[in-house]
Amino acid sequence: MNESEFNFCDNFAKNLNYLRKKKNISIKKLADDIGLSRATLSHYEHGNRLPEFESMIKLALYFGCSIDELVFHGTPINLSELKEIDTMDDIDNLISDKELLNYLINKKNLLEHYSKEINNKLNQVNTILNIVNTKINK
């Protein structure tokens, strides 16, 4: 696990644990409700593993939050606000330089991580479609 994946896992683990406890549910109840194993959820909450994209979506829907909130804990930065920044003072008013940089780097790394997973799924779907088309055209 590289450093950016570790940061995602750590943030995600804390946020998942917080949301689960806020809702006052056990890992078993959460596992049953969303169709994941208790062991998998335990790995997530201990920061041992980063969830697959489908699991991340299930959890976000279950808790009524965005994936950003699950990973970054809080309201995501609005890109239209970033376009309005003219001076360093404006950035200081929005968020500290370091926090902004870390947010953007983590966001980029998370998108890259899940882009690879989505591309793999699309390739699988395309392979299946090609097989089906070949069978139909025979």
N, CA and C atoms as an extended XYZ file, in Angstrom:
414
Properties=species:S:1:pos:R:3:atomname:S:1:resname:S:1:resid:I:1 pbc="F F F"
N         0.855       -1.176        0.000 N   MET     1
C         0.000        0.000        0.000 CA  MET     1
C         0.899        1.236        0.000 C   MET     1
N         0.699        2.115       -1.006 N   ASN     2
C         1.528        3.320       -1.046 CA  ASN     2
C         0.968        4.381       -0.102 C   ASN     2
N         1.702        5.503        0.009 N   GLU     3
C         1.340        6.525        1.005 CA  GLU     3
C        -0.037        7.122        0.757 C   GLU     3
N        -0.376        7.390       -0.515 N   SER     4
C        -1.687        7.994       -0.775 CA  SER     4
C        -2.811        7.016       -0.460 C   SER     4
N        -2.613        5.719       -0.769 N   GLU     5
C        -3.628        4.733       -0.418 CA  GLU     5
C        -3.749        4.603        1.094 C   GLU     5
N        -2.612        4.722        1.802 N   PHE     6
C        -2.653        4.681        3.262 CA  PHE     6
C        -3.476        5.847        3.797 C   PHE     6
N        -3.274        7.058        3.250 N   ASN     7
C        -4.050        8.224        3.688 CA  ASN     7
C        -5.534        8.021        3.424 C   ASN     7
N        -5.877        7.463        2.244 N   PHE     8
C        -7.278        7.191        1.946 CA  PHE     8
C        -7.844        6.214        2.959 C   PHE     8
N        -7.105        5.124        3.190 N   CYS     9
C        -7.573        4.098        4.131 CA  CYS     9
C        -7.756        4.678        5.523 C   CYS     9
N        -6.806        5.470        5.962 N   ASP    10
C        -6.867        6.060        7.297 CA  ASP    10
C        -8.059        7.006        7.418 C   ASP    10
N        -8.217        7.911        6.451 N   ASN    11
C        -9.358        8.834        6.462 CA  ASN    11
C       -10.672        8.069        6.379 C   ASN    11
N       -10.727        7.140        5.436 N   PHE    12
C       -11.943        6.370        5.234 CA  PHE    12
C       -12.295        5.574        6.488 C   PHE    12
N       -11.288        4.943        7.109 N   ALA    13
C       -11.518        4.142        8.318 CA  ALA    13
C       -12.140        4.988        9.423 C   ALA    13
N       -11.570        6.159        9.653 N   LYS    14
C       -12.093        7.047       10.700 CA  LYS    14
C       -13.515        7.494       10.382 C   LYS    14
N       -13.754        7.860        9.124 N   ASN    15
C       -15.073        8.358        8.744 CA  ASN    15
C       -16.128        7.260        8.775 C   ASN    15
N       -15.767        6.068        8.309 N   LEU    16
C       -16.709        4.950        8.339 CA  LEU    16
C       -17.074        4.605        9.779 C   LEU    16
N       -16.077        4.542       10.633 N   ASN    17
C       -16.311        4.250       12.044 CA  ASN    17
C       -17.209        5.312       12.672 C   ASN    17
N       -16.926        6.573       12.370 N   TYR    18
C       -17.723        7.680       12.905 CA  TYR    18
C       -19.181        7.578       12.438 C   TYR    18
N       -19.376        7.376       11.134 N   LEU    19
C       -20.736        7.323       10.592 CA  LEU    19
C       -21.510        6.128       11.151 C   LEU    19
N       -20.833        4.997       11.277 N   ARG    20
C       -21.495        3.801       11.808 CA  ARG    20
C       -21.916        4.016       13.260 C   ARG    20
N       -21.012        4.580       14.054 N   LYS    21
C       -21.338        4.818       15.466 CA  LYS    21
C       -22.393        5.909       15.619 C   LYS    21
N       -22.339        6.913       14.756 N   LYS    22
C       -23.345        7.987       14.792 CA  LYS    22
C       -24.733        7.412       14.526 C   LYS    22
N       -24.795        6.433       13.635 N   LYS    23
C       -26.065        5.786       13.317 CA  LYS    23
C       -26.413        4.697       14.340 C   LYS    23
N       -25.461        4.444       15.261 N   ASN    24
C       -25.646        3.479       16.343 CA  ASN    24
C       -25.959        2.075       15.825 C   ASN    24
N       -25.139        1.624       14.864 N   ILE    25
C       -25.324        0.279       14.327 CA  ILE    25
C       -24.026       -0.513       14.470 C   ILE    25
N       -24.175       -1.811       14.539 N   SER    26
C       -23.009       -2.695       14.653 CA  SER    26
C       -22.432       -2.962       13.264 C   SER    26
N       -21.213       -3.477       13.263 N   ILE    27
C       -20.609       -3.875       11.983 CA  ILE    27
C       -21.455       -4.969       11.341 C   ILE    27
N       -21.980       -5.891       12.154 N   LYS    28
C       -22.815       -6.968       11.621 CA  LYS    28
C       -24.059       -6.412       10.939 C   LYS    28
N       -24.717       -5.455       11.577 N   LYS    29
C       -25.927       -4.855       10.988 CA  LYS    29
C       -25.587       -4.164        9.677 C   LYS    29
N       -24.514       -3.382        9.673 N   LEU    30
C       -24.099       -2.696        8.449 CA  LEU    30
C       -23.779       -3.715        7.359 C   LEU    30
N       -23.050       -4.762        7.725 N   ALA    31
C       -22.688       -5.808        6.757 CA  ALA    31
C       -23.940       -6.444        6.160 C   ALA    31
N       -24.898       -6.786        7.013 N   ASP    32
C       -26.146       -7.391        6.541 CA  ASP    32
C       -26.926       -6.435        5.643 C   ASP    32
N       -26.974       -5.167        6.019 N   ASP    33
C       -27.755       -4.179        5.272 CA  ASP    33
C       -27.206       -3.912        3.872 C   ASP    33
N       -25.883       -3.947        3.719 N   ILE    34
C       -25.324       -3.592        2.404 CA  ILE    34
C       -24.709       -4.778        1.661 C   ILE    34
N       -24.738       -5.954        2.268 N   GLY    35
C       -24.284       -7.147        1.565 CA  GLY    35
C       -22.777       -7.330        1.506 C   GLY    35
N       -22.078       -6.861        2.525 N   LEU    36
C       -20.638       -7.109        2.638 CA  LEU    36
C       -20.398       -7.955        3.878 C   LEU    36
N       -19.255       -8.597        3.942 N   SER    37
C       -18.960       -9.407        5.123 CA  SER    37
C       -18.495       -8.523        6.280 C   SER    37
N       -18.687       -9.041        7.495 N   ARG    38
C       -18.206       -8.321        8.683 CA  ARG    38
C       -16.694       -8.160        8.623 C   ARG    38
N       -16.005       -9.184        8.142 N   ALA    39
C       -14.538       -9.130        8.060 CA  ALA    39
C       -14.085       -8.008        7.126 C   ALA    39
N       -14.758       -7.873        6.002 N   THR    40
C       -14.410       -6.812        5.048 CA  THR    40
C       -14.598       -5.444        5.683 C   THR    40
N       -15.742       -5.239        6.319 N   LEU    41
C       -15.995       -3.952        6.972 CA  LEU    41
C       -15.003       -3.691        8.095 C   LEU    41
N       -14.636       -4.733        8.796 N   SER    42
C       -13.646       -4.583        9.860 CA  SER    42
C       -12.297       -4.147        9.284 C   SER    42
N       -11.924       -4.732        8.150 N   HIS    43
C       -10.685       -4.307        7.477 CA  HIS    43
C       -10.764       -2.831        7.088 C   HIS    43
N       -11.917       -2.410        6.594 N   TYR    44
C       -12.089       -0.998        6.220 CA  TYR    44
C       -11.942       -0.097        7.443 C   TYR    44
N       -12.623       -0.467        8.529 N   GLU    45
C       -12.610        0.380        9.727 CA  GLU    45
C       -11.253        0.420       10.419 C   GLU    45
N       -10.444       -0.594       10.206 N   HIS    46
C        -9.105       -0.602       10.795 CA  HIS    46
C        -8.059       -0.026        9.844 C   HIS    46
N        -8.502        0.418        8.662 N   GLY    47
C        -7.582        1.032        7.710 CA  GLY    47
C        -6.647        0.050        7.039 C   GLY    47
N        -7.035       -1.221        7.014 N   ASN    48
C        -6.194       -2.249        6.398 CA  ASN    48
C        -6.423       -2.392        4.902 C   ASN    48
N        -7.569       -1.909        4.446 N   ARG    49
C        -7.922       -2.113        3.047 CA  ARG    49
C        -8.782       -0.960        2.552 C   ARG    49
N        -8.575       -0.583        1.302 N   LEU    50
C        -9.395        0.435        0.654 CA  LEU    50
C       -10.515       -0.286       -0.091 C   LEU    50
N       -11.758        0.137        0.074 N   PRO    51
C       -12.865       -0.578       -0.559 CA  PRO    51
C       -12.863       -0.433       -2.078 C   PRO    51
N       -13.459       -1.420       -2.730 N   GLU    52
C       -13.672       -1.325       -4.164 CA  GLU    52
C       -14.732       -0.261       -4.414 C   GLU    52
N       -14.784        0.201       -5.645 N   PHE    53
C       -15.677        1.295       -6.005 CA  PHE    53
C       -17.134        0.968       -5.679 C   PHE    53
N       -17.567       -0.253       -6.006 N   GLU    54
C       -18.961       -0.635       -5.745 CA  GLU    54
C       -19.282       -0.566       -4.254 C   GLU    54
N       -18.340       -1.001       -3.440 N   SER    55
C       -18.546       -0.957       -1.987 CA  SER    55
C       -18.591        0.475       -1.484 C   SER    55
N       -17.748        1.322       -2.055 N   MET    56
C       -17.737        2.733       -1.672 CA  MET    56
C       -19.095        3.371       -1.991 C   MET    56
N       -19.645        3.041       -3.150 N   ILE    57
C       -20.960        3.576       -3.535 CA  ILE    57
C       -22.039        3.073       -2.577 C   ILE    57
N       -22.021        1.769       -2.269 N   LYS    58
C       -23.008        1.208       -1.334 CA  LYS    58
C       -22.962        1.933        0.010 C   LYS    58
N       -21.756        2.157        0.503 N   LEU    59
C       -21.609        2.822        1.806 CA  LEU    59
C       -22.077        4.272        1.749 C   LEU    59
N       -21.729        4.975        0.680 N   ALA    60
C       -22.156        6.374        0.543 CA  ALA    60
C       -23.680        6.458        0.490 C   ALA    60
N       -24.301        5.581       -0.281 N   LEU    61
C       -25.766        5.574       -0.360 CA  LEU    61
C       -26.385        5.221        0.991 C   LEU    61
N       -25.819        4.257        1.664 N   TYR    62
C       -26.341        3.820        2.962 CA  TYR    62
C       -26.317        4.957        3.981 C   TYR    62
N       -25.205        5.689        4.017 N   PHE    63
C       -25.067        6.761        5.003 CA  PHE    63
C       -25.589        8.107        4.495 C   PHE    63
N       -26.038        8.151        3.245 N   GLY    64
C       -26.586        9.389        2.701 CA  GLY    64
C       -25.544       10.486        2.567 C   GLY    64
N       -24.360       10.107        2.117 N   CYS    65
C       -23.292       11.094        1.950 CA  CYS    65
C       -22.586       10.842        0.622 C   CYS    65
N       -21.665       11.715        0.284 N   SER    66
C       -20.898       11.542       -0.944 CA  SER    66
C       -19.653       10.706       -0.663 C   SER    66
N       -19.047       10.206       -1.720 N   ILE    67
C       -17.779        9.488       -1.577 CA  ILE    67
C       -16.723       10.439       -1.036 C   ILE    67
N       -16.763       11.703       -1.468 N   ASP    68
C       -15.845       12.716       -0.922 CA  ASP    68
C       -15.934       12.760        0.593 C   ASP    68
N       -17.159       12.775        1.103 N   GLU    69
C       -17.342       12.856        2.551 CA  GLU    69
C       -16.839       11.599        3.252 C   GLU    69
N       -17.003       10.444        2.609 N   LEU    70
C       -16.485        9.211        3.200 CA  LEU    70
C       -14.965        9.234        3.299 C   LEU    70
N       -14.308        9.748        2.271 N   VAL    71
C       -12.845        9.718        2.247 CA  VAL    71
C       -12.236       10.954        2.883 C   VAL    71
N       -12.800       12.121        2.578 N   PHE    72
C       -12.172       13.372        3.013 CA  PHE    72
C       -12.857       14.008        4.210 C   PHE    72
N       -13.989       13.469        4.654 N   HIS    73
C       -14.738       13.944        5.821 CA  HIS    73
C       -15.027       15.437        5.754 C   HIS    73
N       -16.094       15.759        5.122 N   GLY    74
C       -16.504       17.150        5.069 CA  GLY    74
C       -17.016       17.506        3.696 C   GLY    74
N       -17.406       18.715        3.567 N   THR    75
C       -17.927       19.198        2.304 CA  THR    75
C       -16.793       19.364        1.313 C   THR    75
N       -16.935       18.782        0.121 N   PRO    76
C       -15.880       18.952       -0.865 CA  PRO    76
C       -15.750       20.409       -1.296 C   PRO    76
N       -14.563       20.771       -1.726 N   ILE    77
C       -14.333       22.136       -2.199 CA  ILE    77
C       -15.087       22.329       -3.504 C   ILE    77
N       -15.820       23.405       -3.602 N   ASN    78
C       -16.566       23.738       -4.801 CA  ASN    78
C       -15.602       24.324       -5.830 C   ASN    78
N       -15.512       23.702       -7.003 N   LEU    79
C       -14.561       24.168       -8.015 CA  LEU    79
C       -14.863       25.587       -8.475 C   LEU    79
N       -16.126       25.998       -8.465 N   SER    80
C       -16.435       27.372       -8.864 CA  SER    80
C       -15.827       28.365       -7.882 C   SER    80
N       -15.717       27.978       -6.612 N   GLU    81
C       -15.059       28.845       -5.635 CA  GLU    81
C       -13.573       28.965       -5.940 C   GLU    81
N       -12.968       27.861       -6.392 N   LEU    82
C       -11.541       27.900       -6.708 CA  LEU    82
C       -11.260       28.838       -7.875 C   LEU    82
N       -12.173       28.915       -8.833 N   LYS    83
C       -11.972       29.784       -9.993 CA  LYS    83
C       -12.023       31.259       -9.606 C   LYS    83
N       -12.666       31.581       -8.501 N   GLU    84
C       -12.806       32.969       -8.071 CA  GLU    84
C       -11.624       33.459       -7.246 C   GLU    84
N       -10.653       32.608       -6.996 N   ILE    85
C        -9.504       32.995       -6.181 CA  ILE    85
C        -8.568       33.870       -6.999 C   ILE    85
N        -8.310       35.076       -6.498 N   ASP    86
C        -7.416       36.002       -7.186 CA  ASP    86
C        -6.118       36.221       -6.432 C   ASP    86
N        -6.150       36.128       -5.127 N   THR    87
C        -4.960       36.413       -4.330 CA  THR    87
C        -4.743       35.314       -3.310 C   THR    87
N        -3.557       35.315       -2.726 N   MET    88
C        -3.263       34.339       -1.682 CA  MET    88
C        -4.175       34.544       -0.473 C   MET    88
N        -4.595       35.783       -0.236 N   ASP    89
C        -5.527       36.037        0.869 CA  ASP    89
C        -6.842       35.304        0.645 C   ASP    89
N        -7.271       35.241       -0.620 N   ASP    90
C        -8.500       34.520       -0.931 CA  ASP    90
C        -8.367       33.041       -0.593 C   ASP    90
N        -7.214       32.481       -0.891 N   ILE    91
C        -6.984       31.072       -0.574 CA  ILE    91
C        -7.003       30.872        0.935 C   ILE    91
N        -6.347       31.778        1.665 N   ASP    92
C        -6.330       31.663        3.125 CA  ASP    92
C        -7.740       31.702        3.693 C   ASP    92
N        -8.606       32.501        3.071 N   ASN    93
C        -9.987       32.582        3.535 CA  ASN    93
C       -10.754       31.295        3.249 C   ASN    93
N       -10.434       30.640        2.157 N   LEU    94
C       -11.150       29.418        1.791 CA  LEU    94
C       -10.654       28.223        2.603 C   LEU    94
N        -9.361       28.033        2.624 N   ILE    95
C        -8.753       26.885        3.293 CA  ILE    95
C        -7.253       27.112        3.293 C   ILE    95
N        -6.550       26.563        4.241 N   SER    96
C        -5.106       26.800        4.287 CA  SER    96
C        -4.433       26.178        3.071 C   SER    96
N        -3.298       26.742        2.673 N   ASP    97
C        -2.568       26.262        1.496 CA  ASP    97
C        -2.273       24.770        1.584 C   ASP    97
N        -1.792       24.344        2.721 N   LYS    98
C        -1.421       22.939        2.885 CA  LYS    98
C        -2.638       22.037        2.778 C   LYS    98
N        -3.727       22.417        3.412 N   GLU    99
C        -4.939       21.607        3.349 CA  GLU    99
C        -5.475       21.538        1.925 C   GLU    99
N        -5.433       22.654        1.220 N   LEU   100
C        -5.900       22.681       -0.164 CA  LEU   100
C        -5.045       21.765       -1.024 C   LEU   100
N        -3.749       21.873       -0.894 N   LEU   101
C        -2.843       21.040       -1.673 CA  LEU   101
C        -3.056       19.562       -1.355 C   LEU   101
N        -3.146       19.226       -0.086 N   ASN   102
C        -3.383       17.831        0.300 CA  ASN   102
C        -4.715       17.325       -0.230 C   ASN   102
N        -5.738       18.161       -0.156 N   TYR   103
C        -7.050       17.773       -0.661 CA  TYR   103
C        -6.974       17.464       -2.149 C   TYR   103
N        -6.357       18.360       -2.911 N   LEU   104
C        -6.286       18.185       -4.362 CA  LEU   104
C        -5.446       16.966       -4.739 C   LEU   104
N        -4.342       16.761       -4.051 N   ILE   105
C        -3.496       15.593       -4.327 CA  ILE   105
C        -4.245       14.308       -3.990 C   ILE   105
N        -4.885       14.272       -2.837 N   ASN   106
C        -5.639       13.077       -2.443 CA  ASN   106
C        -6.800       12.811       -3.390 C   ASN   106
N        -7.476       13.880       -3.803 N   LYS   107
C        -8.600       13.743       -4.736 CA  LYS   107
C        -8.106       13.150       -6.055 C   LYS   107
N        -6.989       13.664       -6.561 N   LYS   108
C        -6.409       13.169       -7.816 CA  LYS   108
C        -6.035       11.699       -7.674 C   LYS   108
N        -5.381       11.340       -6.584 N   ASN   109
C        -4.965        9.952       -6.372 CA  ASN   109
C        -6.159        9.017       -6.235 C   ASN   109
N        -7.196        9.473       -5.546 N   LEU   110
C        -8.395        8.657       -5.401 CA  LEU   110
C        -9.057        8.443       -6.757 C   LEU   110
N        -9.154        9.505       -7.549 N   LEU   111
C        -9.750        9.381       -8.879 CA  LEU   111
C        -8.943        8.431       -9.754 C   LEU   111
N        -7.622        8.513       -9.686 N   GLU   112
C        -6.774        7.601      -10.461 CA  GLU   112
C        -6.991        6.160      -10.015 C   GLU   112
N        -7.067        5.955       -8.708 N   HIS   113
C        -7.269        4.603       -8.172 CA  HIS   113
C        -8.570        4.006       -8.703 C   HIS   113
N        -9.657        4.758       -8.600 N   TYR   114
C       -10.946        4.231       -9.027 CA  TYR   114
C       -11.114        4.258      -10.538 C   TYR   114
N       -10.402        5.120      -11.251 N   SER   115
C       -10.446        5.115      -12.716 CA  SER   115
C        -9.927        3.788      -13.250 C   SER   115
N        -8.845        3.291      -12.668 N   LYS   116
C        -8.293        2.000      -13.089 CA  LYS   116
C        -9.315        0.890      -12.859 C   LYS   116
N        -9.962        0.928      -11.708 N   GLU   117
C       -10.954       -0.100      -11.391 CA  GLU   117
C       -12.140       -0.026      -12.353 C   GLU   117
N       -12.599        1.182      -12.643 N   ILE   118
C       -13.724        1.363      -13.571 CA  ILE   118
C       -13.331        0.901      -14.968 C   ILE   118
N       -12.122        1.233      -15.418 N   ASN   119
C       -11.660        0.792      -16.735 CA  ASN   119
C       -11.598       -0.724      -16.818 C   ASN   119
N       -11.157       -1.377      -15.754 N   ASN   120
C       -11.137       -2.844      -15.739 CA  ASN   120
C       -12.547       -3.408      -15.884 C   ASN   120
N       -13.504       -2.812      -15.175 N   LYS   121
C       -14.898       -3.271      -15.271 CA  LYS   121
C       -15.444       -3.045      -16.682 C   LYS   121
N       -15.128       -1.890      -17.282 N   LEU   122
C       -15.577       -1.610      -18.649 CA  LEU   122
C       -14.976       -2.599      -19.639 C   LEU   122
N       -13.716       -2.945      -19.457 N   ASN   123
C       -13.083       -3.941      -20.326 CA  ASN   123
C       -13.773       -5.291      -20.204 C   ASN   123
N       -14.171       -5.659      -18.991 N   GLN   124
C       -14.889       -6.916      -18.793 CA  GLN   124
C       -16.238       -6.886      -19.509 C   GLN   124
N       -16.941       -5.765      -19.397 N   VAL   125
C       -18.237       -5.616      -20.069 CA  VAL   125
C       -18.054       -5.685      -21.582 C   VAL   125
N       -17.035       -5.006      -22.107 N   ASN   126
C       -16.781       -5.039      -23.551 CA  ASN   126
C       -16.453       -6.445      -24.028 C   ASN   126
N       -15.706       -7.189      -23.253 N   THR   127
C       -15.386       -8.574      -23.608 CA  THR   127
C       -16.658       -9.407      -23.684 C   THR   127
N       -17.525       -9.237      -22.709 N   ILE   128
C       -18.800       -9.967      -22.703 CA  ILE   128
C       -19.648       -9.566      -23.904 C   ILE   128
N       -19.714       -8.269      -24.198 N   LEU   129
C       -20.484       -7.805      -25.356 CA  LEU   129
C       -19.929       -8.371      -26.658 C   LEU   129
N       -18.623       -8.432      -26.783 N   ASN   130
C       -18.013       -9.007      -27.987 CA  ASN   130
C       -18.370      -10.478      -28.137 C   ASN   130
N       -18.363      -11.213      -27.039 N   ILE   131
C       -18.736      -12.633      -27.082 CA  ILE   131
C       -20.193      -12.783      -27.497 C   ILE   131
N       -21.065      -11.966      -26.910 N   VAL   132
C       -22.494      -12.013      -27.246 CA  VAL   132
C       -22.703      -11.655      -28.712 C   VAL   132
N       -22.051      -10.603      -29.190 N   ASN   133
C       -22.188      -10.204      -30.597 CA  ASN   133
C       -21.691      -11.289      -31.537 C   ASN   133
N       -20.614      -11.953      -31.178 N   THR   134
C       -20.082      -13.042      -31.999 CA  THR   134
C       -21.089      -14.181      -32.081 C   THR   134
N       -21.712      -14.526      -30.958 N   LYS   135
C       -22.709      -15.610      -30.934 CA  LYS   135
C       -23.947      -15.226      -31.748 C   LYS   135
N       -24.348      -13.954      -31.666 N   ILE   136
C       -25.533      -13.490      -32.396 CA  ILE   136
C       -25.282      -13.501      -33.895 C   ILE   136
N       -24.091      -13.117      -34.308 N   ASN   137
C       -23.769      -12.992      -35.732 CA  ASN   137
C       -23.423      -14.317      -36.401 C   ASN   137
N       -23.409      -15.419      -35.664 N   LYS   138
C       -23.092      -16.727      -36.263 CA  LYS   138
C       -24.256      -17.297      -36.993 C   LYS   138
